[in-house]
Amino acid sequence: MKFTALITALLASSAYAAEVPSAQPSLSSAPSDAPSEVPSLKPSAAPSDEPSLKPSAEPSLLPSLAPSDAPSLTPSAEPSLEPSLKPSASPSDVPSLQPTDVPSLTPSAQPSDAPSDLPSVSPSMAPSVSAAPSSTPSAPPTRPEPQIEIDFTGFCLNFVNSTLPVATYTNFYTFLGDAMETEIINYLNPKLTTPGQRILSLAITEIDGNAVGRRLEERKLADSLTEVKYDLTFEQFCTRGNCDDATQLTQAALDFLITNVATLVNSTAFLEALKNDLVTNHNIDLADLNGMEKTQSGGCTPTFVVNSIFPMMYYPDWAGANKGCIADGKEDEYMRLNPEGYYLFDKLVDCCSRHYSWNYNECA
């Protein structure tokens, strides 16, 4: 029993000794052919001067040019949604296609050479003011020429041995009036040589003594002699500022019209022009106009009414009571020759302010 206990003690002592390395290991002349399968938990503090002959099988493709002294242990997989408060001192040469919704509080001191194609929808509330007026100011407006408008009534045109197609075309007289207006005005206006003279319009008033109205076309008038009465509206400049020559001018215009209208309507050229106008502008069949044989001036005596005389303007009454401004069309010629606003005014108060400020209350 004692011998068996001794043997057991010796074996236990030998196993303990194997777990604790020797404090004085032996110096081997060559490394072991069978190195330990359990490497040291405390590697050498002074690595070998000779690097490994077997480096890593997967080295980095983008080595850092300036590696961090303390790289992050957990680098971000996505960049930050909140940019830096201290942006780069060297901005990109390719600006963003999606600019910020919050513009800079300190914009550039040098504006762009290529301004925006879309101007601001909120223009400045304080626009710039010119430092000096234009060196070429606008000329003052001139007063319009004194003018009269005249209604000549009672001209006559007869269709002789003619049958008008009123049964076929219910609006024939309306079309005829349009054609007469076109042909008569186009013939007469170029012959008016006095400045400001022109015929403004023509209107048929009667057919065979029947006043033109809504039911006239239904009468199917188709006599061998059809008398058409019409009026002309005429305008003319006065030769004197107060237009006191209106009656004389109107009579001269009437004499001109009577003579030249008769010459026109008595010609075959006028009838052909009427037919052509009716066919071209009113879609009348030319065959339906074969019954229109002849036109001639009627035996009517036209009259006239001066419909309006304008403009009358205020001027200082220096030749009269001399207490204010008047508008009777009898201003002196030199006043008319000056631009409006010197002697002639549209408004009484403007004339009084300019020439009778000392008596303004009575003048105005």
Secondary structure as UniProt FT lines:
FT   HELIX           2..19
FT   STRAND          147..160
FT   TURN            166..168
FT   TURN            170..171
FT   HELIX           172..188
FT   HELIX           189..191
FT   TURN            195..196
FT   STRAND          198..207
FT   TURN            208..209
FT   STRAND          210..211
FT   TURN            214..215
FT   HELIX           216..219
FT   STRAND          225..237
FT   TURN            241..242
FT   TURN            244..245
FT   HELIX           246..265
FT   HELIX           268..282
FT   HELIX           286..289
FT   TURN            290..291
FT   STRAND          294..297
FT   STRAND          303..310
FT   STRAND          314..316
FT   TURN            318..321
FT   STRAND          325..326
FT   HELIX           333..337
FT   TURN            340..342
FT   HELIX           348..355
FT   HELIX           357..359
FT   HELIX           360..363
//
